Amino acid sequence: MSDDTPKKESRGQAFTRFIINRMQDNGVAAALRRADNPNTEYQSWDTLAAFNIELDKPWQRLPYAAVACAMAKAKAEKNGSIGIGQAIARCYEDGRESEQAKAKLRRLLACDSVEEACRILRPLFSLINSKGNSALDYAKLLDDLLYWNNKTTKSRWAQDFYRYQDKDKTEANA
């Protein structure tokens, strides 16, 4: 087998590509922006169902809805490369040293289920989007949520947070 064999696209990568294409329609984008609210989430179900998501299974529906909503609110034109841990750290001037950032990460890491994680991610997406400095890797985040494994997922998010260093501070110390 050669190294130039194309890698199979993950479910998260396929979904982010699908959502970016669907958001060209302003009506779809508007419905997706309401997907994180339990009272209006149903408005996004036609888009989610078009991707063969089983709407009656919250552990499956909620991760897709949360990520689609975050992408729509951020008006994402492509998938980013920043992990959720690094994105949280980037929201604060002190980065990973910020007590507020650490508290946000700890709350996310305390989640016991994918449903709870999706609920906690909602305000984090708003924070990240308001700072405008993070191009989230939505595909990787969705894959983490879809294949939820408490220890593996949480340790990856924590490593992403604690490995983040502000470039300006690193260069100033050199």
C-alpha positions as CSV (number, residue, x, y, z in Angstrom):
1,M,0.0,0.0,0.0
2,S,1.4,3.4,-0.9
3,D,1.5,6.5,1.2
4,D,-0.5,8.5,-1.4
5,T,-3.6,6.4,-0.8
6,P,-6.4,8.8,0.1
7,K,-7.4,8.8,3.8
8,K,-11.0,7.9,4.5
9,E,-13.0,11.0,5.5
10,S,-14.3,10.9,9.1
11,R,-17.9,11.4,9.9
12,G,-17.1,14.8,11.4
13,Q,-15.2,15.9,8.3
14,A,-18.0,14.8,6.1
15,F,-20.6,16.6,8.3
16,T,-18.7,19.8,8.4
17,R,-18.3,19.8,4.6
18,F,-22.0,19.1,4.3
19,I,-23.0,21.9,6.7
20,I,-20.7,24.4,5.0
21,N,-22.4,23.6,1.7
22,R,-25.9,23.8,3.2
23,M,-25.2,27.1,4.8
24,Q,-25.1,28.7,1.4
25,D,-28.9,28.9,1.8
26,N,-29.7,31.6,4.3
27,G,-32.8,29.9,5.5
28,V,-30.9,26.7,6.4
29,A,-28.2,28.8,8.1
30,A,-30.9,30.6,10.2
31,A,-32.5,27.3,11.2
32,L,-29.0,25.9,12.2
33,R,-28.3,28.9,14.4
34,R,-31.4,27.9,16.5
35,A,-30.3,24.2,16.8
36,D,-28.8,24.6,20.2
37,N,-32.0,25.7,21.8
38,P,-34.2,22.8,22.9
39,N,-37.3,24.8,22.0
40,T,-36.2,25.6,18.5
41,E,-33.9,22.7,17.7
42,Y,-36.6,20.9,15.6
43,Q,-36.2,23.6,13.0
44,S,-32.8,22.1,12.0
45,W,-34.0,18.5,11.9
46,D,-34.6,18.5,8.2
47,T,-30.9,19.3,7.6
48,L,-29.8,16.8,10.2
49,A,-32.1,14.1,8.8
50,A,-30.6,14.8,5.3
51,F,-27.3,13.6,6.7
52,N,-29.0,10.4,8.0
53,I,-28.8,11.4,11.7
54,E,-31.3,9.5,13.9
55,L,-33.2,12.3,15.4
56,D,-34.8,10.1,18.2
57,K,-31.3,9.4,19.7
58,P,-30.2,12.4,21.7
59,W,-26.6,11.1,22.1
60,Q,-26.4,11.2,18.3
61,R,-28.6,14.2,17.5
62,L,-27.2,16.7,20.1
63,P,-23.6,16.6,19.0
64,Y,-24.5,17.2,15.4
65,A,-27.0,20.0,16.3
66,A,-24.4,21.6,18.6
67,V,-21.6,21.6,16.0
68,A,-23.9,22.7,13.2
69,C,-25.2,25.6,15.3
70,A,-21.7,26.7,16.3
71,M,-20.7,26.6,12.7
72,A,-23.7,28.6,11.6
73,K,-23.3,31.2,14.3
74,A,-19.6,31.6,13.5
75,K,-20.5,31.7,9.8
76,A,-17.7,29.1,9.2
77,E,-16.6,28.9,5.6
78,K,-14.2,26.1,6.3
79,N,-13.2,23.7,9.1
80,G,-10.6,25.1,11.4
81,S,-7.6,23.6,13.0
82,I,-7.9,24.7,16.7
83,G,-8.9,22.2,19.3
84,I,-11.5,23.0,21.9
85,G,-8.9,23.2,24.7
86,Q,-6.8,25.6,22.8
87,A,-9.8,27.7,21.8
88,I,-10.8,28.1,25.4
89,A,-7.3,29.2,26.4
90,R,-7.2,31.7,23.5
91,C,-10.3,33.4,24.9
92,Y,-8.3,34.8,27.8
93,E,-5.3,37.2,27.9
94,D,-3.4,34.8,30.3
95,G,-4.2,31.8,28.1
96,R,-3.8,28.5,29.9
97,E,-2.8,30.4,33.1
98,S,-6.1,32.1,33.4
99,E,-8.3,30.9,36.3
100,Q,-11.4,31.6,34.3
101,A,-10.1,29.5,31.4
102,K,-9.2,26.7,33.8
103,A,-12.7,26.8,35.3
104,K,-14.3,26.6,31.9
105,L,-12.1,23.6,31.0
106,R,-12.7,21.9,34.3
107,R,-16.5,22.3,33.9
108,L,-16.3,20.7,30.4
109,L,-14.1,17.9,31.7
110,A,-16.6,17.2,34.5
111,C,-19.2,16.1,32.0
112,D,-20.4,12.5,32.4
113,S,-22.3,12.2,29.1
114,V,-22.2,13.5,25.6
115,E,-25.6,15.2,26.2
116,E,-24.1,17.1,29.1
117,A,-21.0,18.0,27.2
118,C,-23.1,19.5,24.4
119,R,-25.0,21.6,26.9
120,I,-21.8,22.9,28.4
121,L,-20.3,23.6,25.0
122,R,-23.1,25.9,24.0
123,P,-21.9,28.9,26.0
124,L,-18.3,28.1,25.2
125,F,-19.0,28.3,21.5
126,S,-20.5,31.8,22.1
127,L,-17.4,32.8,24.1
128,I,-15.0,31.5,21.4
129,N,-17.0,33.2,18.7
130,S,-17.2,36.5,20.5
131,K,-13.4,36.6,20.8
132,G,-13.1,35.9,17.1
133,N,-9.7,34.4,17.4
134,S,-10.3,30.7,17.1
135,A,-10.9,28.7,13.9
136,L,-12.3,25.6,15.7
137,D,-11.7,22.1,14.3
138,Y,-15.4,21.3,14.2
139,A,-14.8,18.0,12.5
140,K,-12.5,16.7,15.3
141,L,-14.8,18.1,18.0
142,L,-17.8,16.3,16.4
143,D,-15.8,13.1,16.1
144,D,-14.9,13.4,19.8
145,L,-18.5,13.8,20.8
146,L,-19.8,11.0,18.5
147,Y,-17.3,8.5,19.7
148,W,-17.5,9.7,23.3
149,N,-15.0,8.0,25.6
150,N,-14.7,9.8,28.9
151,K,-11.0,9.3,29.6
152,T,-9.7,9.6,26.0
153,T,-11.8,12.5,25.0
154,K,-11.3,14.5,28.2
155,S,-7.5,13.9,28.3
156,R,-7.2,15.0,24.7
157,W,-9.1,18.2,25.4
158,A,-7.0,18.9,28.6
159,Q,-3.7,18.3,26.7
160,D,-4.9,20.6,24.0
161,F,-5.6,23.3,26.6
162,Y,-2.4,22.9,28.6
163,R,-0.1,22.6,25.6
164,Y,-1.3,25.9,24.3
165,Q,1.1,28.8,24.7
166,D,0.6,32.3,23.4
167,K,3.1,32.9,20.7
168,D,3.7,36.5,21.7
169,K,4.6,35.4,25.3
170,T,6.8,32.6,24.1
171,E,8.7,34.9,21.8
172,A,9.1,37.5,24.5
173,N,10.6,35.0,26.9
174,A,13.1,33.8,24.2
